[in-house]
Amino acid sequence: MAVADRRTVAPPRTPAATPGTLAIHTAPIALGLGLALLATVVWSGSFVASRALGDSVPPVQHAFWRWAVALAVVAPFGARRAWRQRALVRRHLGFVLLASLLGVAVYNTLVNQAGVTTPAANMGMIMAASPVLMAVGERAGGVRLGARRVAGLLVACAGVLLLVGGGAGFSSGDLWMIAAACCFGSYSALLRRRPAGLDGAGFLFTTFLFGTLMLLPAQGVSLAVQGGFSPEPDTVLPLLYVGVVSSALAFFAWNRAISLIGPSRAGVVYYLQPVCVALLSWALLAEPTGWAQAGCMALILGGVVLGAGSRR
């Protein structure tokens, strides 16, 4: 009778992490953080543009032309992809329409409405509350945030609260900004559930198209009631900026960042926005700033560094 082989076979050993494998794992995180930072800086400039156009371009017309320009810029890259994915878009039409409503039609219209009466620095401070909503939405979806990321959110949020309470009084437009922050936080959390088949350029073109169509009736009412605006360099150039850079480029970067690092970690980077907006509004619009604001901004930066770091 054959004798059974009693030799024990050692379980396969897990290869030790090397600098090369660590680089491979951390590369998407670094790319996601860089894209989130790019979108944050660009969007900071759009708040300054909204404030600058508040007296010359009605808010709805500002939003409509912003997305019309963005749609024209994205069309050469995304229209064909969106057409190829039309069956997938129809299957997930509810998701696409909701993303178009929150991220395109409503969000920027609220920001432009706030820019009529609210300083750009205040707009950036209030919008910094949206990462909390992103984190809450992600946690509600079952994603564990981790102690370090939660601590970073709390530290940066404390800096924002101190910045707002340090002399930046609220105006009626701040309520519009609070609503805008809720829209953007909900949009960012929604992106986490984007169907895998909807690629970046095709998804952007689709949402830009639907969002612009949603704004079309309001655009007609605004033209009939408020009249148009004069196409001068002071109005056309900011509209080109928000349409090309702040919409097409920044939204692509932000959506890609969400897919790489998730809304909560991208939201921590978004806390840099009040810092960028305050600096830009001081340099371009001569809005005042002081040492107390600088200290709060340092606190915000510390929270970003703490919360955006990755665990091994």
For each residue, the residues with C-beta under 8 A, 3 or more apart:
1:
2:
3:
4:
5:
6:
7:
8:
9:
10: 13
11:
12:
13: 10
14:
15: 18 21
16:
17: 21 22
18: 15 21 22
19: 22 23
20: 23 24
21: 15 17 18 24 25
22: 17 18 19 25 26 312
23: 19 20 26 27
24: 20 21 27
25: 21 22 28 29
26: 22 23 29 30 310
27: 23 24 30 31
28: 25 31 32 260 261
29: 25 26 32 33 260 261 265 310
30: 26 27 33 34
31: 27 28 34 35 260
32: 28 29 35 36 256 257 259 260 261 265 266
33: 29 30 36 37 257 261 265 266 269 308
34: 30 31 37 38
35: 31 32 38 39 253 254 256 257 260
36: 32 33 39 40 253 254 257 261 265 266 269 270
37: 33 34 40 41 269 272
38: 34 35 41 42 249 250 253
39: 35 36 42 43 250 251 253 254 257
40: 36 37 43 44 269 270 272 273 276
41: 37 38 44 45 272 276
42: 38 39 45 46 245 246 249 250 253
43: 39 40 46 47 246 250 273
44: 40 41 47 48 124 273 276 277 280
45: 41 42 48 49 241 245 246 276 280
46: 42 43 49 50 111 241 242 246 250
47: 43 44 50 51 111 115 120 123 124 127 273 277 280 281
48: 44 45 51 52 120 277 280 281 284 285
49: 45 46 52 53 238 241 242 246
50: 46 47 53 54 62 111 112 114 115 120 123 242
51: 47 48 54 115 118 119 120 123 281 285
52: 48 49 234 238 284 285
53: 49 50 56 57 62 112 115 235 238 239
54: 50 51 57 59 112 115 116 117
55: 116
56: 53 229 230 234 235
57: 53 54 61 62 65 112 229 235 239
58: 61 62 222 226 229
59: 54 62 63 109 112 113 115 116
60: 63 64 109 112 215 218 219 221 222
61: 57 58 64 65 219 222 223 226 228 229
62: 50 53 57 58 59 65 66 108 112 239 242
63: 59 60 66 67 105 108 109 112 215
64: 60 61 67 68 212 215 216 218 219 222
65: 57 61 62 68 69 239 243
66: 62 63 69 70 108 239 242 243 246 247
67: 63 64 70 71 104 108 208 211 212 215 243 247
68: 64 65 71 72 212 243
69: 65 66 72 73 239 240 242 243 244 247
70: 66 67 73 74 208 243 244 247 248 251
71: 67 68 74 75 205 208 209 212
72: 68 69 75
73: 69 70 76 243 244 247 248
74: 70 71 77 78 79 201 204 205 208 248
75: 71 72 78 79 205
76: 73 79
77: 74 81 201 205
78: 74 75 81 82 201 202 203 204 205 206
79: 74 75 76 82 83 205
80: 83 84
81: 77 78 84 85 199 201 202 205
82: 78 79 85 86 89 202 203 205 206 209
83: 79 80 86
84: 80 81 202
85: 81 82 88 89 197 198 199 202 206
86: 82 83 89 90
87: 90 91
88: 85 91 92 195 197 198
89: 82 85 86 92 93 96 198 206
90: 86 87 93
91: 87 88 195
92: 88 89 95 96 195 198
93: 89 90 96 97
94: 97 98
95: 92 98 99 190 193 194 195
96: 89 92 93 99 100 198 203 206 207 210
97: 93 94 100 101 210
98: 94 95 101 102 190
99: 95 96 102 103 104 187 190 191 194 207
100: 96 97 103 104 105 206 207 208 209 210 211 214
101: 97 98 104 105 106 211 214
102: 98 99 105 106 107 183 184 186 187 190
103: 99 100 107 183 184 187 207 211 251
104: 67 99 100 101 107 108 207 208 210 211 212 214 215
105: 63 100 101 102 109 211 214 215
106: 101 102 109 110 183
107: 102 103 104 110 111 180 183 184 187
108: 62 63 66 67 104 111 112 180
109: 59 60 63 105 106 112 113 215 218
110: 106 107 113 114 176 177 179 180 183
111: 46 47 50 107 108 114 115 123 127 176 177 180
112: 50 53 54 57 59 60 62 63 108 109 115 116
113: 59 109 110 116 173 176
114: 50 110 111 117 118 123 173 174 176 177 180
115: 47 50 51 53 54 59 111 112 118 120 123 173
116: 54 55 59 112 113 173
117: 54 114 171 172 173
118: 51 114 115 122 123 171 173 174 176 177
119: 51 122 123 168 171 281 287
120: 47 48 50 51 115 123 124 277 280 281 285 287
121: 124 125 168 274 277 278 281 282 287 289
122: 118 119 125 126 164 168 170 171 173 174 177
123: 47 50 51 111 114 115 118 119 120 126 127 177 277
124: 44 47 120 121 127 128 273 274 275 276 277 278 281
125: 121 122 128 160 163 164 168 274 277
126: 122 123 129 164 174 177 178 180 181
127: 47 111 123 124 130 177 180 181 184 273 274
128: 124 125 131 156 157 160 270 271 273 274 300
129: 126 132 133 157 160 178 181 185
130: 127 133 134 181 182 184 185 188 267 270
131: 128 134 135 153 156 157 185 264 267 268 270 271
132: 129 135 136 153 157 185 267
133: 129 130 136 137 181 182 185 186 189
134: 130 131 137 138 185 188 189 263 264 266 267 270
135: 131 132 138 139 145 149 150 153 263 264 267
136: 132 133 139 140 185 189
137: 133 134 140 141 185 186 188 189 190 192 263
138: 134 135 141 143 145 189 192 262 263 264
139: 135 136 142 143 144 145 264
140: 136 137
141: 137 138 189 192 193
142: 139
143: 138 139 192 262 264
144: 139
145: 135 138 139 149 150 153 264
146: 149 150 311
147: 150 151
148: 151 152 306 307 309 311
149: 135 145 146 152 153 264 265 268 307
150: 135 145 146 147 153 154 307
151: 147 148 154 155 303 306 307
152: 148 149 155 156 268 303 304 305 306 307 308 309
153: 131 132 135 145 149 150 156 157 264 267 268 303 307
154: 150 151 157 158 303
155: 151 152 158 159 299 302 303 306 307
156: 128 131 152 153 159 160 268 271 299 300 302 303 304 307
157: 128 129 131 132 153 154 160 161 271 303
158: 154 155 161 162 299 303
159: 155 156 162 163 271 296 297 298 299 300 302 303
160: 125 128 129 156 157 163 164 271 274 296 300
161: 157 158 164 165
162: 158 159 165 166 296 299
163: 125 159 160 166 168 274 293 296 297 300
164: 122 125 126 160 161 168
165: 161 162 168
166: 162 163 292 293 296
167: 290 292
168: 119 121 122 125 163 164 165
169:
170: 122 174
171: 117 118 119 122 174
172: 117 175
173: 113 114 115 116 117 118 122 176 177
174: 114 118 122 126 170 171 177 178
175: 172 178 179
176: 110 111 113 114 118 173 179 180
177: 110 111 114 118 122 123 126 127 173 174 180 181
178: 126 129 174 175 181 182
179: 110 175 176 182 183
180: 107 108 110 111 114 126 127 176 177 183 184
181: 126 127 129 130 133 177 178 184 185
182: 130 133 178 179 185 186
183: 102 103 106 107 110 179 180 186 187
184: 102 103 107 127 130 180 181 187 188
185: 129 130 131 132 133 134 136 137 181 182 188 189 267
186: 102 133 137 182 183 189 190
187: 99 102 103 107 183 184 190 191
188: 130 134 137 184 185 191 254 258 263 266 267
189: 133 134 136 137 138 141 185 186 192 263
190: 95 98 99 102 137 186 187 193 194
191: 99 187 188 194 255 258 259 263
192: 137 138 141 143 189 258 262 263
193: 95 141 190
194: 95 99 190 191 198 203 255 259
195: 88 91 92 95 198
196:
197: 85 88
198: 85 88 89 92 96 194 195 202 203 206
199: 81 85 202 203
200: 203 204 252 255 256
201: 74 77 78 81 204 205 252
202: 78 81 82 84 85 198 199 205 206
203: 78 82 96 194 198 199 200 206 207 255
204: 74 78 200 201 207 208 248 251 252 255
205: 71 74 75 77 78 79 81 82 201 202 208 209
206: 78 82 85 89 96 100 198 202 203 209 210
207: 96 99 100 103 104 203 204 210 211
208: 67 70 71 74 100 104 204 205 211 212 247
209: 71 82 100 205 206 212 213
210: 96 97 100 104 206 207 213 214
211: 67 100 101 103 104 105 207 208 214 215
212: 64 67 68 71 104 208 209 215 216
213: 209 210 216
214: 100 101 104 105 210 211 217
215: 60 63 64 67 104 105 109 211 212 218 219
216: 64 212 213 219 220
217: 214 220 221
218: 60 64 109 215 221 222
219: 60 61 64 215 216 222 223
220: 216 217 223 224
221: 60 217 218 224 225
222: 58 60 61 64 218 219 225 226
223: 61 219 220 226 227 228
224: 220 221
225: 221 222
226: 58 61 222 223
227: 223
228: 61 223
229: 56 57 58 61 235
230: 56 235
231: 235 236
232: 235 236
233: 236 237
234: 52 56 237 238
235: 53 56 57 229 230 231 232 238 239
236: 231 232 233 239 240
237: 233 234 240 241
238: 49 52 53 234 235 241 242
239: 53 57 62 65 66 69 235 236 242 243
240: 69 236 237 243 244
241: 45 46 49 237 238 244 245 246
242: 46 49 50 62 66 69 238 239 245 246 247
243: 65 66 67 68 69 70 73 239 240 246 247 248
244: 69 70 73 240 241 247 248 249
245: 42 45 241 242 248 249 250
246: 42 43 45 46 49 66 241 242 243 249 250
247: 66 67 69 70 73 208 242 243 244 250 251
248: 70 73 74 204 243 244 245 251 252
249: 38 42 244 245 246 252 253
250: 38 39 42 43 46 245 246 247 253 254
251: 39 70 103 204 247 248 254 255
252: 200 201 204 248 249 255 256
253: 35 36 38 39 42 249 250 256 257
254: 35 36 39 188 250 251 257 258 266
255: 191 194 200 203 204 251 252 258 259
256: 32 35 200 252 253 259 260
257: 32 33 35 36 39 253 254 260 261 266 269
258: 188 191 192 254 255 261 262 263 266
259: 32 191 194 255 256
260: 28 29 31 32 35 256 257
261: 28 29 32 33 36 257 258 265 266
262: 138 143 192 258 265 266
263: 134 135 137 138 188 189 191 192 258 266 267
264: 131 134 135 138 139 143 145 149 153 267 268
265: 29 32 33 36 149 261 262 268 269 307 308
266: 32 33 36 134 188 254 257 258 261 262 263 269 270
267: 130 131 132 134 135 153 185 188 263 264 270 271
268: 131 149 152 153 156 264 265 271 303 304 307 308
269: 33 36 37 40 257 265 266 272 304 308
270: 36 40 128 130 131 134 266 267 273
271: 128 131 156 157 159 160 267 268 274 300 303 304
272: 37 40 41 269 275 276 300 301 304
273: 40 43 44 47 124 127 128 270 276 277
274: 121 124 125 127 128 160 163 271 277 278 297 300
275: 124 272 278 279 297 300 301
276: 40 41 44 45 124 272 273 279 280
277: 44 47 48 120 121 123 124 125 273 274 280 281
278: 121 124 274 275 281 282 287 289 293 297
279: 275 276 282 283 289
280: 44 45 47 48 120 276 277 283 284 285
281: 47 48 51 119 120 121 124 277 278 284 285 287
282: 121 278 279 285 286 287 288 289
283: 279 280
284: 48 52 280 281
285: 48 51 52 120 280 281 282
286: 282
287: 119 120 121 278 281 282
288: 282
289: 121 278 279 282 293 294
290: 167 293 294
291: 294 295
292: 166 167 295 296
293: 163 166 278 289 290 296 297
294: 289 290 291 297 298
295: 291 292 298 299
296: 159 160 162 163 166 292 293 299 300
297: 159 163 274 275 278 293 294 300 301
298: 159 294 295 301 302
299: 155 156 158 159 162 295 296 302 303
300: 128 156 159 160 163 271 272 274 275 296 297 303 304
301: 272 275 297 298 304 305
302: 155 156 159 298 299 305 306
303: 151 152 153 154 155 156 157 158 159 268 271 299 300 306 307
304: 152 156 268 269 271 272 300 301 307 308
305: 152 301 302 308 309
306: 148 151 152 155 302 303 309
307: 148 149 150 151 152 153 155 156 265 268 303 304
308: 33 152 265 268 269 304 305
309: 148 152 305 306
310: 26 29
311: 146 148
312: 22
